[in-house]
Amino acid sequence: MYVTIPTVTAAQSAFTPLATTLPQTAEARLKPGAYLYYEGDDVEWLYQVTSGVLRLTRLLADGRRQVIAFGYPGDIVGFPSADIHHTDCEALTEVRLQPFRRSALESGEGDPKLHNALLQAALREISGMQDHFMMLGRKSASEKLASFLCVLTERVGVDLGAYRSVTLPMSRSDIADFLGLTTETVSRTFTQLRKSKIIAIDNIHTIIVQRPTALLGLSLGDRD
């Protein structure tokens, strides 16, 4: 999941498994902290997340980290770059995944519908990357965090009467490395949103969106 453009109406996304006529490979399971693959590994499989959350990261030579994306149910992870994985992929929670052979992406001879579904997922990833790059380069800290919370709330939020609750399995430093901010800035911006009564912080991993229209407006640059 990349930060894409939030919509005006929050709607919970339904997870839809990829359909295939080929025999299904047994699902993979990861415990929190386990790695699915490492940067530089050869790509043999693509994976659809069926439950749980993954974190995709890259490191600079000096150890600085960039969180590239988070993998949520329905997302496809593991697309190859010059035949290898270009990120590390670690489980933030217990994760279940459905593997698909890399050949299903490269050739539609065995299952054209699966081939097309994987191709469309790769194209959506490219589009999501473009939106994410624009957010990183042009939005303020408050706009970035608001965008992040809006997209997560739309996708995996749970209704609580007039409010919506969203669980954040990632740390504040993960969010900072995803949004191109410092951990201190992320924590300060959460506090500002809480003081404005746009969100409430139930605990460090649970956010309650009290004023969704205000959060959406902030994500789009509205200061009123």
TIRO-487765 format. One record per residue: residue number from 0; residue in three letters; x, y, z of N, C-alpha, C in turn. Coordinates in steps of 0.2 Angstrom, whole numbers, m for minus. Each point is the difference from the previous one (the first is absolute). Example, Ala and Ser with C-alpha at 12.3 -4.5 7.8 and 13.67 -1.06 7.14 Angstrom:
% TIRO-487765
0  ALA  66  m28  39  m4  6  0  4  6  0
1  SER  m2  5  m4  4  6  1  m4  5  3
//
This chain:
% TIRO-487765
0  MET  4  m6  0  m4  6  0  4  6  0
1  TYR  m1  4  m5  3  7  0  m5  5  2
2  VAL  2  6  2  m5  5  2  m3  3  m7
3  THR  m6  m1  m2  m3  2  m6  m5  6  2
4  ILE  m4  2  m5  m4  6  1  m6  m2  4
5  PRO  m1  2  6  m6  m1  4  m7  2  m4
6  THR  m5  m4  1  m6  2  m3  m5  3  5
7  VAL  m5  3  m3  m4  4  4  m4  m4  5
8  THR  m2  m6  m2  m4  m4  4  4  m6  2
9  ALA  0  m1  6  4  m6  3  m4  m6  m1
10  ALA  3  m5  m3  m3  m7  m1  5  m5  1
11  GLN  m2  m5  4  4  m6  2  1  m4  m6
12  SER  6  m2  m2  2  m4  m6  m1  m7  2
13  ALA  m3  m4  m4  m1  m7  1  6  m4  m3
14  PHE  3  m4  3  5  m4  m2  m2  m6  m5
15  THR  3  0  m6  m3  m5  m5  7  m4  m2
16  PRO  0  m6  1  5  m4  m2  1  m1  m7
17  LEU  6  m1  m3  1  0  m7  m3  m7  m2
18  ALA  m4  0  m5  m3  m7  m3  5  m3  m5
19  THR  1  m7  1  4  m3  m5  m3  m7  m1
20  THR  2  m3  m6  m2  m6  m2  5  m5  2
21  LEU  6  2  1  6  m4  2  m1  m3  7
22  PRO  4  m5  1  0  m3  7  3  5  5
23  GLN  m4  1  6  3  5  4  6  m3  4
24  THR  5  4  1  5  m1  4  m2  1  8
25  ALA  3  m4  4  m2  1  7  2  7  2
26  GLU  m4  3  5  1  7  2  6  0  4
27  ALA  3  6  0  6  1  4  m2  4  7
28  ARG  3  m1  5  m2  3  7  7  3  3
29  LEU  m1  6  2  6  3  4  m2  3  7
30  LYS  4  m1  4  0  3  7  2  7  0
31  PRO  m2  4  4  3  7  1  7  0  0
32  GLY  3  4  m4  8  1  0  3  m5  m5
33  ALA  m4  m5  m3  3  m4  m5  1  3  m7
34  TYR  4  m2  m4  1  3  m6  m2  m5  m6
35  LEU  m4  3  m4  m2  m4  m6  5  0  m5
36  TYR  4  5  m1  6  0  m5  4  6  2
37  TYR  6  0  m3  5  6  1  2  3  m7
38  GLU  2  6  1  2  4  m6  6  m4  m3
39  GLY  m1  m1  m7  6  m4  m3  m2  m7  m1
40  ASP  m5  m3  3  m2  m7  m1  m3  m1  m7
41  ASP  1  m6  m3  m3  m1  m6  m8  m1  1
42  VAL  m3  3  m5  m8  m1  0  m2  m6  m3
43  GLU  m3  m4  4  m3  m6  m2  m8  0  0
44  TRP  m2  4  5  m7  0  2  m3  7  1
45  LEU  m6  1  m2  m4  6  2  m5  m2  5
46  TYR  m2  5  5  m4  m2  5  m6  5  1
47  GLN  m6  m3  1  m6  4  2  m1  0  7
48  VAL  0  6  4  m1  0  7  m7  m2  1
49  THR  m2  m5  4  m6  m2  2  m2  2  7
50  SER  4  1  4  m1  3  7  7  3  2
51  GLY  m1  5  5  6  2  3  3  6  m4
52  VAL  6  3  2  3  6  m3  7  m2  0
53  LEU  3  2  m6  7  0  m2  3  7  0
54  ARG  7  0  1  4  6  m1  5  m1  m5
55  LEU  0  4  m5  6  0  m5  4  5  0
56  THR  7  m1  1  5  5  2  6  m1  m5
57  ARG  4  6  0  6  0  m3  5  4  4
58  LEU  7  m2  0  5  3  4  5  4  m5
59  LEU  2  6  2  6  3  m3  6  m3  2
60  ALA  6  1  m3  6  m3  2  2  2  7
61  ASP  m2  6  3  1  3  6  m5  m3  5
62  GLY  m5  m4  m1  m4  m2  4  m7  3  1
63  ARG  0  6  m4  m7  3  1  m5  m4  m4
64  ARG  m6  0  3  m6  m4  m3  m5  4  m3
65  GLN  m3  m3  m5  m6  3  m3  m5  m6  0
66  VAL  m6  1  3  m6  m4  m1  m3  1  m6
67  ILE  0  m5  m5  m2  1  m7  m8  m1  0
68  ALA  m3  m5  4  m7  m1  0  m2  m4  5
69  PHE  m6  m1  2  m3  m5  4  m5  m4  m4
70  GLY  1  m7  2  m4  m5  m4  m6  m2  4
71  TYR  m6  2  m2  m7  m2  3  m3  m5  m4
72  PRO  m5  m3  4  m4  m5  m4  m3  2  m7
73  GLY  1  m4  m5  m1  2  m7  6  2  m4
74  ASP  5  3  4  6  2  m4  4  m6  m2
75  ILE  4  2  m6  4  m5  m3  7  3  2
76  VAL  4  m5  3  7  2  1  5  m4  m4
77  GLY  6  2  m1  5  m4  m3  2  1  m7
78  PHE  m3  5  m4  1  1  m7  7  1  m1
79  PRO  3  m3  m5  7  0  m1  3  6  m3
80  SER  6  2  1  4  5  m3  6  m3  m2
81  ALA  1  m1  m7  6  m3  m3  1  m7  4
82  ASP  m6  m4  0  0  m7  3  1  0  7
83  ILE  1  5  4  1  0  7  m5  4  4
84  HIS  0  m1  6  m4  4  5  4  6  1
85  HIS  m4  6  0  4  6  1  m2  3  7
86  THR  m3  m4  5  m1  2  7  1  m6  4
87  ASP  1  2  7  m2  m5  5  m7  0  1
88  CYS  m3  m6  2  m7  m1  2  m1  m3  6
89  GLU  m2  3  5  m1  m2  7  m7  0  2
90  ALA  m2  m5  4  m7  0  3  0  4  6
91  LEU  m5  5  1  m1  4  6  m5  m4  4
92  THR  m4  m4  m2  m5  m4  4  0  m7  m3
93  GLU  m4  m4  3  0  m7  m3  m3  1  m7
94  VAL  3  m3  m5  m2  1  m7  m1  m7  m4
95  ARG  m5  1  m4  m2  m6  m4  0  2  m8
96  LEU  3  m4  m4  1  2  m7  m1  m5  m5
97  GLN  m3  1  m5  m1  m5  m6  6  1  m5
98  PRO  4  m5  m1  5  1  m5  m2  m1  m7
99  PHE  3  3  m5  m1  m1  m7  7  0  m3
100  ARG  1  m5  m4  6  0  m4  1  6  m4
101  ARG  6  2  0  2  6  m4  m2  m1  m8
102  SER  0  m6  m2  m1  m1  m7  m7  2  m2
103  ALA  m5  0  6  m7  2  m2  0  7  m2
104  LEU  4  4  2  1  7  m2  3  1  m7
105  GLU  5  m4  m1  3  1  m6  m3  m3  m6
106  SER  m4  m5  1  m3  m4  m6  m7  m1  2
107  GLY  m5  1  m5  m7  m2  2  m2  m6  m3
108  GLU  4  m4  m2  m1  m7  m4  m4  m4  5
109  GLY  2  m1  7  m2  m4  4  m7  2  3
110  ASP  m1  6  1  m6  3  3  m1  7  m2
111  PRO  m3  2  m5  0  7  m3  m3  5  5
112  LYS  m5  m2  4  m4  4  5  5  2  6
113  LEU  4  m5  2  5  1  5  5  5  m2
114  HIS  2  m1  m6  6  4  m3  m3  7  m1
115  ASN  m6  1  m2  m3  7  m1  m1  3  7
116  ALA  m2  m4  5  m1  3  7  7  2  3
117  LEU  5  m4  m1  7  2  3  2  6  m4
118  LEU  m1  0  m7  2  6  m4  m3  7  3
119  GLN  m7  m1  1  m3  6  2  2  2  7
120  ALA  2  m5  4  3  2  7  6  4  m1
121  ALA  4  m3  m4  7  4  m1  m1  7  m3
122  LEU  m5  1  m4  m2  7  m3  m2  4  6
123  ARG  m4  m3  4  m3  4  6  6  2  4
124  GLU  5  m4  1  5  2  4  4  5  m3
125  ILE  1  0  m6  4  6  m3  m4  7  1
126  SER  m7  m1  m1  m4  6  1  1  3  7
127  GLY  m1  m5  5  1  1  7  7  4  2
128  MET  5  m3  m3  7  3  1  0  7  m3
129  GLN  m3  2  m5  0  7  m3  m4  4  5
130  ASP  m6  m2  3  m3  4  5  4  1  6
131  HIS  3  m5  2  5  0  6  5  5  m1
132  PHE  4  0  m6  5  4  m1  m2  8  0
133  MET  m6  1  m3  m3  7  1  m1  2  7
134  MET  m3  m5  4  m1  2  7  6  1  3
135  LEU  6  m4  m1  6  1  4  3  7  m2
136  GLY  m1  2  m6  4  6  m3  m4  7  1
137  ARG  m7  m1  1  m4  6  0  m4  2  6
138  LYS  m1  m5  4  m5  1  6  4  1  6
139  SER  m3  4  5  3  2  6  m1  m6  5
140  ALA  3  0  6  0  m6  4  m7  m1  2
141  SER  m4  5  2  m7  m1  2  m4  m3  m6
142  GLU  1  2  m6  m3  m3  m6  1  m7  m1
143  LYS  7  m2  1  2  m6  m1  m3  m5  5
144  LEU  0  2  6  m3  m5  5  m7  0  m1
145  ALA  m4  5  m1  m7  0  m2  m2  m5  m6
146  SER  4  1  m5  m1  m4  m6  1  m8  2
147  PHE  5  m1  4  2  m7  2  m6  m3  4
148  LEU  m3  4  5  m5  m2  4  m7  m1  m4
149  CYS  m1  5  m4  m6  0  m5  0  m7  m4
150  VAL  6  m1  m3  0  m6  m4  m1  m7  4
151  LEU  3  0  6  m1  m6  4  m7  m1  3
152  THR  m3  6  2  m6  0  2  m5  m2  m5
153  GLU  1  2  m6  m5  m2  m6  1  m8  m1
154  ARG  6  m2  1  1  m7  m2  m1  m5  5
155  VAL  2  1  6  m1  m5  6  m3  3  6
156  GLY  m3  6  m1  m3  3  6  m6  m4  2
157  VAL  m2  1  7  m6  m3  2  m5  5  3
158  ASP  m6  m1  m2  m5  5  2  m1  0  8
159  LEU  0  6  3  m2  1  7  m5  5  1
160  GLY  m6  m1  m2  m5  5  m1  1  5  m5
161  ALA  1  6  3  2  6  m5  7  0  m1
162  TYR  4  m4  3  7  0  m1  3  m6  m3
163  ARG  6  0  m2  3  m6  m2  7  m2  3
164  SER  1  m6  2  6  m2  3  5  m3  m5
165  VAL  6  1  1  5  m4  m4  6  m2  4
166  THR  2  m6  m1  6  m3  3  6  2  m3
167  LEU  6  2  3  6  1  m3  5  m5  3
168  PRO  1  m5  m4  5  m5  3  7  2  m1
169  MET  2  5  m4  6  3  m1  2  5  6
170  SER  7  1  1  2  5  5  0  7  m3
171  ARG  1  5  5  0  7  m2  6  0  m5
172  SER  6  m3  2  6  1  m5  m2  m3  m7
173  ASP  m4  m6  0  m2  m3  m6  m3  5  m5
174  ILE  m5  4  4  m4  5  m4  4  6  m2
175  ALA  5  2  4  5  5  m2  4  m2  m6
176  ASP  2  m6  0  5  m2  m5  m4  m1  m7
177  PHE  m7  m1  1  m4  m1  m6  m2  7  m3
178  LEU  m1  5  5  m2  6  m3  5  5  m1
179  GLY  7  m2  1  5  5  m1  1  5  6
180  LEU  m2  m2  6  0  5  6  4  m3  5
181  THR  1  4  6  4  m3  5  m6  m3  5
182  THR  3  m4  5  m5  m3  4  m3  5  5
183  GLU  4  5  2  m2  6  4  m6  4  m4
184  THR  1  1  m6  m5  4  m4  m6  m4  0
185  VAL  0  m7  m1  m6  m4  0  m4  0  6
186  SER  4  0  6  m3  0  6  m3  7  2
187  ARG  3  5  m2  m2  7  1  m7  1  m4
188  THR  0  m3  m6  m6  1  m5  m6  m4  3
189  PHE  2  m6  3  m6  m4  3  m3  4  6
190  THR  5  4  3  m3  4  6  m4  5  m2
191  GLN  2  4  m6  m4  5  m2  m6  m2  m3
192  LEU  m1  m6  m3  m6  m2  m2  m5  m2  6
193  ARG  3  m3  5  m4  m1  6  m2  6  3
194  LYS  4  5  1  m2  6  3  m5  4  m4
195  SER  0  m1  m7  m6  3  m4  m6  m4  0
196  LYS  0  m6  4  m6  m4  0  m2  m3  m6
197  ILE  5  0  m5  m1  m4  m6  1  m7  1
198  ILE  4  m2  4  1  m7  2  0  m1  7
199  ALA  m1  m6  3  2  m2  7  4  m6  0
200  ILE  5  0  4  5  m6  1  m2  m4  5
201  ASP  m3  m6  m2  m3  m5  5  6  m3  4
202  ASN  5  m2  m4  7  m2  2  5  1  m5
203  ILE  6  m2  1  5  2  m5  m2  m4  m7
204  HIS  m3  m5  0  m2  m3  m6  m7  0  m3
205  THR  m4  4  3  m7  1  m2  m2  8  0
206  ILE  m2  2  m6  m2  7  m1  m8  0  m1
207  ILE  m3  5  3  m7  1  m2  m1  6  m3
208  VAL  m3  0  m6  m1  6  m4  m6  3  2
209  GLN  0  6  3  m6  3  3  m3  5  m5
210  ARG  4  3  m5  m2  5  m5  3  m2  m6
211  PRO  m3  m5  m4  2  m3  m6  1  6  m5
212  THR  m5  4  m1  0  5  m5  6  5  1
213  ALA  1  2  6  6  4  2  6  m3  m2
214  LEU  1  m7  2  6  m4  m2  1  0  m7
215  LEU  m5  m1  m4  0  0  m7  2  6  m3
216  GLY  m3  6  3  2  7  m3  7  1  2
217  LEU  3  m2  5  7  1  2  4  m4  m5
218  SER  m2  m6  m2  4  m4  m4  1  4  m7
219  LEU  m5  4  m2  m1  3  m6  3  7  0
220  GLY  2  2  6  3  7  0  m4  5  3
221  ASP  m6  m2  2  m5  5  3  2  2  7
222  ARG  1  6  1  2  3  7  m6  3  3
223  ASP  m6  0  m3  m5  4  4  m3  m5  5
//
